[in-house]
């Protein structure tokens, strides 16, 4: 970048990153949504994705602690309740655990994250560290993959219900809430970024932060594909299953 973008131009550049780099384009997701995976492979996806889901409140708590005003903290704090739950709702982490058990995994095994792939742990932890160690503007921008999530959610729910007899609507209940939570969260983060990225350097950092987050999501699927699809190199200690070989 050499020139400052207006708000519409910055948003267009962010959406272009999603169009080219969001993980809905990954071959593993295409296999998942088309019914081409067996139950063990779906279990591996659910298990490894749980680790990502369980760390989202940690990164959001970091952002809350860095926001300078009460109004912004109050808005971002809603994300913690969405995932951790409250007195009226179990929360997204509990619903993802229901997804994992719904496809045949044991809840304690999933929660312990003992069988996740090393690359999953590295990628997810790198995301938390990014939010902690970079500017607040970059931390907020890294959440903007939520702009693209409704499309992948719709594809996932329709595809998995159509193709896997071991999946039910209750199994996939996590995605019901995310269809309205993700756009709400993305709208706020996008407005924040467009308001606070005031220089060419800041706008460039915002674009790079979103690209980094896309890479985090892509790396997790690369690991799943390499271990459970081809060439099938499952690291020692990682998840193995006898389901639907």
C-alpha positions in Angstrom: 0.0 0.0 0.0 1.2 3.5 -0.9 -2.0 5.5 -0.5 -4.5 5.9 2.3 -7.8 4.1 1.6 -11.1 5.5 2.4 -13.4 3.4 4.6 -15.1 1.7 1.7 -11.8 1.0 0.1 -10.4 -0.5 3.3 -13.4 -2.7 3.7 -13.2 -3.9 0.1 -9.5 -4.8 0.6 -10.4 -6.8 3.7 -13.2 -8.6 1.9 -10.8 -9.4 -1.0 -8.5 -11.2 1.5 -11.4 -13.3 2.6 -12.4 -14.1 -1.0 -8.9 -15.4 -1.7 -7.7 -16.8 1.6 -10.6 -17.8 3.8 -10.6 -21.5 4.8 -13.8 -22.3 3.0 -11.6 -22.8 0.0 -9.5 -25.5 1.7 -9.8 -29.0 0.2 -10.5 -30.5 3.6 -13.6 -28.4 4.1 -14.8 -29.3 0.6 -14.4 -33.0 1.5 -16.2 -32.4 4.8 -19.1 -30.5 3.3 -19.6 -32.9 0.4 -19.8 -36.1 2.6 -16.4 -37.4 1.3 -15.0 -38.0 4.8 -15.6 -41.0 7.0 -16.7 -40.8 10.6 -13.2 -41.0 12.0 -12.1 -38.1 9.9 -15.1 -36.0 11.0 -14.2 -36.9 14.6 -10.6 -35.7 14.0 -12.0 -32.4 12.7 -14.3 -31.9 15.6 -11.6 -32.7 18.2 -9.0 -30.4 16.8 -11.5 -27.6 16.2 -12.6 -27.8 19.8 -9.1 -26.6 20.9 -9.6 -23.5 18.7 -13.0 -22.9 20.1 -11.8 -23.3 23.7 -9.1 -20.6 23.2 -11.4 -18.0 21.6 -12.5 -16.7 25.0 -8.9 -16.3 26.1 -8.1 -14.1 23.1 -11.3 -12.1 23.7 -10.4 -11.6 27.4 -7.0 -10.2 26.2 -8.8 -7.8 23.9 -11.2 -6.7 26.7 -8.3 -6.0 29.0 -6.7 -3.8 26.4 -9.7 -1.8 25.3 -9.4 1.7 26.9 -13.1 2.6 27.6 -16.0 0.9 29.4 -18.4 1.1 26.4 -16.0 -0.8 24.1 -15.2 -3.4 26.9 -18.9 -4.0 27.5 -19.5 -4.7 23.8 -16.6 -7.0 23.4 -17.4 -8.8 26.7 -20.5 -10.2 25.0 -18.2 -12.5 23.1 -17.0 -14.1 26.3 -20.5 -14.9 27.4 -21.3 -16.2 23.9 -18.5 -18.8 24.2 -18.2 -19.4 28.0 -22.0 -19.2 28.6 -23.8 -17.6 31.5 -26.8 -18.4 33.8 -29.2 -18.6 30.8 -27.1 -20.2 28.1 -24.5 -22.9 28.1 -22.4 -21.1 25.5 -20.5 -22.0 22.4 -17.8 -24.2 23.9 -20.4 -26.4 25.5 -22.2 -26.6 22.2 -19.1 -27.6 20.4 -18.5 -30.3 23.0 -22.0 -31.5 22.2 -21.0 -31.6 18.5 -17.9 -33.6 19.3 -19.8 -36.1 21.4 -22.5 -36.2 18.8 -20.1 -37.6 16.2 -18.9 -40.3 18.7 -16.1 -38.8 20.8 -15.9 -39.0 24.6 -16.4 -35.6 26.3 -13.5 -35.9 28.7 -11.1 -36.8 26.0 -12.1 -33.8 23.9 -11.9 -31.4 26.7 -8.4 -32.6 27.7 -7.1 -31.8 24.2 -4.7 -34.7 24.6 -5.1 -36.1 21.1 -5.0 -32.9 19.0 -2.4 -32.5 16.3 0.8 -30.5 17.2 0.1 -28.1 14.4 -3.3 -27.4 15.8 -1.8 -26.4 19.1 0.9 -24.3 17.5 -1.5 -22.5 15.2 -4.1 -21.7 17.8 -1.6 -20.7 20.4 0.1 -18.4 17.9 -3.3 -16.7 17.4 -3.6 -16.0 21.1 0.0 -14.8 21.3 -0.7 -12.5 18.3 -3.6 -10.8 20.0 -1.5 -10.4 23.2 1.7 -9.2 21.6 0.6 -6.9 18.7 -1.3 -3.6 18.7 -4.9 -3.5 19.8 -5.9 -2.4 16.2 -4.2 -5.6 14.8 -5.8 -7.7 17.5 -9.3 -6.4 16.6 -8.6 -6.8 12.9 -7.6 -10.4 13.3 -11.1 -11.2 14.4 -12.6 -10.1 11.0 -12.7 -13.6 9.6 -16.1 -13.5 11.2 -17.2 -11.4 8.2 -17.0 -14.6 6.1 -18.2 -17.2 8.5 -22.0 -17.2 7.7 -21.2 -18.6 4.2 -19.1 -21.5 5.5 -21.6 -22.2 8.3 -24.5 -22.5 5.8 -22.5 -24.8 3.6 -21.3 -26.9 6.5 -24.7 -27.4 8.1 -26.5 -28.2 4.8 -23.7 -30.5 3.7 -23.2 -32.4 6.9 -26.9 -33.0 7.4 -27.3 -34.2 3.9 -24.3 -36.6 3.8 -23.7 -38.0 7.3 -26.2 -40.3 9.0 -24.3 -39.9 12.3 -24.9 -36.1 12.4 -28.2 -34.5 13.5 -29.5 -30.9 13.8 -28.9 -31.1 17.6 -25.3 -32.1 16.9 -24.8 -29.0 14.9 -26.6 -26.6 17.3 -23.4 -24.6 17.8 -23.9 -23.0 14.4 -27.4 -21.7 15.1 -26.2 -19.0 17.4 -23.2 -18.2 15.3 -25.4 -17.2 12.4 -26.4 -14.0 14.2 -23.4 -13.6 16.6 -20.7 -13.6 14.0 -22.2 -10.8 11.8 -22.9 -8.7 14.9 -19.3 -9.1 16.1 -17.9 -8.5 12.7 -19.9 -5.3 12.2 -18.5 -3.9 15.4 -14.9 -4.9 14.7 -15.1 -3.7 11.1 -16.4 -0.3 12.2 -13.6 -0.2 14.8 -10.9 -0.9 12.2 -12.2 1.6 9.7 -12.4 4.3 12.4 -8.9 3.6 14.0 -6.8 2.7 11.0 -5.9 6.3 10.1 -2.5 5.9 8.3 -1.2 3.8 5.5 0.9 1.8 7.9 -2.0 1.2 10.2 -4.2 0.1 7.3 -1.5 -2.2 6.1 -1.2 -3.7 9.5 -4.9 -4.4 9.6 -4.8 -6.2 6.2 -1.8 -8.2 7.4 -3.6 -9.1 10.6 -6.6 -10.5 8.8 -4.3 -12.4 6.4 -2.5 -13.9 9.5 -5.8 -15.1 10.9 -6.7 -16.7 7.6 -3.4 -18.5 7.7 -4.1 -19.7 11.3 -7.4 -21.3 10.1 -5.8 -22.7 6.9 -2.9 -24.2 8.8 -5.3 -26.2 11.0 -6.9 -27.7 8.0 -3.5 -28.4 6.4 -2.6 -30.4 9.5 -5.9 -32.3 9.4 -5.6 -33.1 5.7 -2.0 -34.3 6.1 -2.7 -36.5 9.1 -6.1 -37.9 8.2 -6.6 -37.7 4.5 -3.2 -37.8 2.6 -0.5 -38.8 3.0 -2.0 -40.0 6.4 0.9 -39.3 8.7 -0.7 -39.2 12.1 1.8 -37.9 14.8 2.5 -40.1 17.8 -0.1 -39.5 20.5 -2.6 -37.9 18.1 -6.2 -39.1 17.8 -6.8 -42.5 16.3 -10.3 -44.1 15.8 -11.8 -47.3 14.7 -14.9 -45.5 13.5 -16.0 -46.0 9.9 -12.6 -46.8 8.4 
